[in-house]
Amino acid sequence: MTMIDAIRDSFDDYVRELPKNISKAAFESGVYSFAASVLFSGGDIHIGLATAALAAIVSVISGLTMPFFRESFADHLGFIKWYHQAVGFVINLAIAQVAINFLTPYRVDLLAGSFFTIGLNLMVHGLRDRSTFVSSTYIMV
């Protein structure tokens, strides 16, 4: 087996481990965040669009990092504890913040809203274990 075959096999394994609902989760993140942001900003569509884009980006990053969290924290059935997911939320928000700050002229602070994101997720899902085979929906305001 050559080095290229090994890299291709590793990449194929990674792609197979990705959650199947990344695009659905990104869409839901964008729609819910848009609605919440427009509602809380007094009807400002531009703030809603920016927030929706950020939430969709973080949701995609969450899906792309999920195989690593599954490998690190999941039990034999692919479930992680709520506190592992909270760590994942913070890491995904940090990755998105670095990427957006590096690739665009805009400066965003996504980590400031991490406690809100984690709290909202706990309200929706409670303290039960969460499957790593689905991507997370992020709601930002």
ABEGO torsion letter per residue (X at the ends): XBAAAAAAAAAAAAAAABBAAAAAAAAAAAAAAAAAAAAAAGGBAAAAAAAAAAAAAAAAAAAAAAAAAAAAABBAAGBBBAAAAAAAAAAAAAAAAAAAAAABABBBBAAAAAAAAAAAAAAAAEABBBBAABBBBBBBX
